Structures are given as C-alpha cells and as structure tokens.
Amino acid sequence: MTVERKAPRGILGFPTAPLDEQGMIDETALAANVEYLIKGGLASIFIACGSGEFHALKREEYRTMVEVAVSVAGGRVPVYSGVGGNVSDAIELVRLSEELGVDGYLILPPYLIQGEQEGLYNYYKAIVEKSELNAILYNRDNAIIELDVLQRLVDEFPQIVGLKDGHGNMELNLELIQTIGNRLEWLNGMPFAEITMPAYTQIGFNSYSSAMSNYMPHISKLYYDALLDGNEQLANDIYVNVLLPINRIRKARKGYAVSLIKAGMNIQGLPVANTVRPPCVPVETEHYEQLKQIIEFTLERYPVEQNEASNL
C-alpha cells in the first residue's frame, strides 16, 4: 500500500455531532454539515473530534459519524478521525477508522493524567505503530510534547505528518518549527483559531481548524486568504468586526466552544438544533440573539459571492 505522507493544509473542517429529538446522532444533519464544509472550500474533514463531542460518543455513534463523513466526502477531501482516551481505546478507534476508510487520524490528549515526556512518547508510539495511516499529534492540555520527544517520534514514524497546537506556547512552537521544519505540517488548533492566526502565520503555521466555518465558511476563507496575501486592512477589519465579538460570546460560558457552533449553524438555517451533551450546555437565549445579530451584520458587510452561494 502506498500512502501519501502529507497532512491536510489550509482551513480544516471540524463537523459537529447533530442530535435529533431523541438525543441520537442525526445522520441527515451530519451529512449536510459535512457537505456544507466541503462546498464552502475547506481542505479536509476532521470527524468525531472536539467539535464533534468526541468525549460523549458511544462506539456505535462514533462508527456512524465516521461512516457518514467518509461517504459524503467521497474522496473529494481527506477525512481524519479523532482518536484518544486510554491507549487500548485509541488503538481500537484507529483500527476502526482504518476499516472505515479514513485518510488519517488526530490523536486527542489522553484522559486527565499529566504524563512525563517519556510517558507521552510511549503513549504516541503505542498508537502510531499499530497502523500505516497518517497521524497528527495534538499539543494541548495535559499532553504537551517537547522537542526531543517530537524529534524521536518523527524520526521513527513516517506516519506522523503533522502537529496541531492548542496550547499556545509560542516559544515552544518556534523551537519545534525551526528545528523540524517542513517535515511536519503545523496546524493551529487554538480555541477559535482565527483569533491567534495572525501570530501563527508569522512563524510558519499555514493551516488551522475553523469552528466558525460550520456556519460562515466564506468568512473563514476570506480571512485566511487576507492573512496569506498580506491584506492587513481586510484581515484586521474582519478581526475587529466579526471575530472578536463572536469570541466574547464564546468565552462567556464553559462549553460554548462546542455549543456556539451549533447555535451559529441553527441561525444560518442548517439542520442542527442548539443541543449538546453534558457537560456542555446549550447557548443561552441572550447569547444566541447576540450571535444572530453578529451573523446578520457579517453577511451584510461581507456577503457571500453568487458563485459561492450556489455551492452552499
């Protein structure tokens, strides 16, 4: 089997886990979510990850979400699944994902434990060595690998094609990227990554996960292109008038990083209710109305182009 050792690059799509009235995965709504992201121009689909409420999925629901994403994508863009938890579960999810036809997987932080660097090395090694699928590591929370460990892992495993950073230690990021260079793709995975992307592009991160793209993909693309093209005026205008106001709402309640996405999709008429699983909470009416006003203002100020509108 020949595997292209290349991580997705650009704006990375992270679908939600739409729930029906019985609280089950709504496959039709999920398919619409994935299709919307692809038609919106996103470079890849990362299914059953943080935005997809990985923490709250049963195994059969995980299978369903991966099956839907792979089917809808149909090879148009690569599909990566989320794996993690204890080592045995993570390996089982890798094998299931491989069976279902994904292109790779993102390793989410292990539960709770603060591991030593050698422990994190063994955690990643135990998972990655079980499959030839491409793997992306994730620096976040209790799993922050440093240069020596990352260098060992990439030297030993060609399957490792990227590092996603959700930690925000720019000194560490510079050390990693300056030493390892283009051996990996560097992905900005900070909460509401658009907020920090101006700093990340300056040190070599050309890709990021976009929650906002679930309901305004044309804004994600407009902003991303402005950053890469050096259009500081447009990038700053979007930053001040759209991103910061949304981010203020997102920070108002714990768990809004997930539920605010669904609220935005609901406002845009996508078939996703403003429902999440505990411990996340749905968006409160006051914040929902604030988000609705921001979206309406944004669409008036930066309307979707006609050719884009026909795709969405």
N, C-alpha and C positions, 0 to 999 in steps of 0.2 A: 504494500500500500504506500503510495506517495502522498505525503502530507505537506501542504504549503505552510512553512513555518513563518507565518505573518499574522500579527494581530489586526483586528479591525482598526481603522483610522478614521477620524472625523467626529461627527456627532453620534453618540451611541444611544440607542433607544432602549429604555427600560419600561416595558409594559407593566400595568397594574394587575391585580387579581380581582376582576369584576365579580361581584356576588349577586345572586338572584334573591328573590323574596324569601327563599328558604335558607339563605346564607351559604349556598353552594356556588361553586365556580360556574359562571355564566359563559359557556363556550362561545356563543354567538357574539357576545360583547367583547370577549378576549380576542376573537378573530378580527373584529372591527378595529380594536385598539392596535393590533399588530399591523394590519393593512394601512391604517392611518399613518403610522410612523414610517412605514416604507414609502408610501406615496408622498409623504412630507419630505423625503430626501435624506432620511437618516441612513447611516452607513452600516448599521448592524442592529440585531435584536438580542438583548440580554434578558432571558426569560427566567422567572422564578428566582429573582434576586431580591434586593432590599425593597425596591418599589413594588415588587410582586409579592410582598409579605411572606418571604421565604420562611420566616420564623413560625408562621401559623399554618403551614400547609401540611395536610396529610399526604402520605406517599402516593396514593392514587390521584390526588389533586395535582401533585407535582407532575406525575406522568401525563395527565390531561393537558396541563399548561404547556409542557414541552412538545407534546404531540401537535397541539394546535399551532404553536409558533413555527415549528418545522414545516408543517403542511402549508400554512398561509405564506410563509416566506418563499417556499418553492425554489430555493436556490438563488433567489434574486439578491439577497444579502446574507452574510453569515449569521448563524444563530449560536449564541453561547448560553449555557445554563448556569445557574448558581448552585454550588455545592459547598458543604461545610458542616459544622457541628463536630461530633466526635469523629475520629479517624474512620471507624468502620462505616458509619453512615455516609461520610463524604465519599468513600471509595464505592459504596453501593450506588450512590447517585451518579458518580462518574460513569460507572458501568451501564446504568440505566440510560443515561444521556447518550452514551455511545451507541447503545442498541437502538435508540430512537432517532439517530441521525444528526445530532448536533455537530457543529464545527469545532467546538471547544467549550471550555468552562471557566468560570470565575470562582476562585476559592475564597469564600467568605471567612471571617475570623472564627476561630473555634470558640465554643461557649465559655465565657466567664474567665477562664484561667489565664493569668499573666505568666506566659512562658519565658524561660531563658532563651537566648539566641539559639543554643544547641537544640532545645526543645522545639522551637519553631522550625528549625532546619529539618528535624526528624518528622515533624507533622507534615510539612510540604512534601518531603521526599516520599513518605509512605503513600501519599495520594498520587503524586505525579508519576511515579514509577509503574503504576498499575495500568496506564493507558498511553497510547500514542497520540491521543487527542491534544490539541493545543491547550495550554493552561495559562491563565493570567492570575498573578498573585495580587493580594489586596492589603496594603498597609493601612490599618485602621484599628482604633480602639485598643484591644489587648494583644494585637498581633502586628508589631512594628519590627520588620526585619531590617537589619543594618547592612552596611556594605559587604563585610566579609561573608556573611551568610548568603546574601543575594548573589555574590560572585560565585560562591561554591555551587549554588543551585543552577545558575545559568550555564556554568561550565560543564556540569554533569548531565543536564537535561535540556536537549534542544526543544522539547515540548513547551518549555516556558517561553512565551513570546511577548509578555507584557507585564507591567506593574501598574496597578491602579492605586493612586494615593488619595486616601480620605483622611489623612492625619494632619497635613498642613505644616510639617516641619520643613521649611524651605532650605535650611542648612543641610539637612539630610538629603533632601531631593537633589540639591546641587551636587553633593558628594556622589550620589548614585549615578546621576545622568552624565556628569563629567567623566566618571571612571568607566562606566559600562557603555555609554553612548548608544548608538543605534542598534546594538544587539537586541534591545527590547523596544517595544512601543510604550510610551509613557502617557498614562491616562489620568486625567484629573477627575477624581471621584469624590471631591469635597461636597458636603451638603450644599445644594443649589450651586452647582459648579460654575455656572455663568458668573457668579459674584467674584470668584477668585481667578477666573480665566485670564484676565489681563496680566496678572503676575505670572501665571503658569506658562503662558505663551512665550514670555521673555526668557525662560530657562530651558525651553525645548519640548514642552508638553503641547502636542498638536491635536489631542483628542480629549473629549470629555463626555461624561454621562449627563444627559439632559432630562430632568424631570419635567420641565416646562414644555418640552416638545410633545408631551402627551396631549396637550390642548392648544399649543400655539407653535407648531414646528417651523412655520415660516419666520417667526421671530428668532428662534434659536439659530436658524440658518443665516438670517440677515445679520445677526450679532456676530456669529462665528466668522462669517466672510469679512465683516468690517474689521475684526481683530487681525485676521491674517493678512488683509490687504493694507493695513495701516491707516484705515479710515477712522481716525481717532474721534472726529466730531460725531459721526453716526454711532459708533460704539458707546461713547460717553452719553449721548442722548438717550439711547435705549437703556443704558445702565441706570441713569438717574430717574427716568420717567416710567420705566417698567420693572426692571429687576429689583431695585431697592424697595419699592412699595410692596411687591409680592413677598420679598424676603422678610419684611417686617411682619407680615401676617404669618408666614411660615414659622417664625420664631416665637409666636405668641403662645403656642401650646406644644408640649411634647407630643410627638407622633404626627404632627402636621406635615412632616417631610413626606409621609405617605398619603394621608387623607386629603391634603390640599391638592394633590394631583387629581384625585377623583373628583373633587369639587370643581376644579377647572374644566375637566372633561364634561361633567354634568352641565355646567354653564354653557359649554360650546355645543350642547346637543348630542354628545356622544352617549351611547347606551351604557353608561356606568353610573350607578347610584352612589350617593355620598355615604357609603357604608364601608367600614373596615372592621377587622377582627381585633379583639383585645390583645395587647394592652393599648393599641392605638385608639384614638377617639375620632368620631366624625367632626367635620368642620362646623363650628357654631354658626348660627344664623347671621349674627353681626359680621363675622369674618367672611362668610360666604358672600354677603352683599358687597363687602369691600372688594373682594376679589372680582366679583362680577363687574363692578364699576371700572376696575383697572383693565380688565379684558376688553370691555367696550371702548374705553379710551384708547387702548393699544390698537385695536382693529381699525379705529377711525384714523389714528395718526399714521399707522403703518399697515395699510390694507393689504390683504392677500392678493397677489397678482392674479390676473384672469386665468393664465395657464396653470398656476399653482392651485387655484380654487377648483379647477376642473379635475385635478388629481385627488383632492381631499374629499 
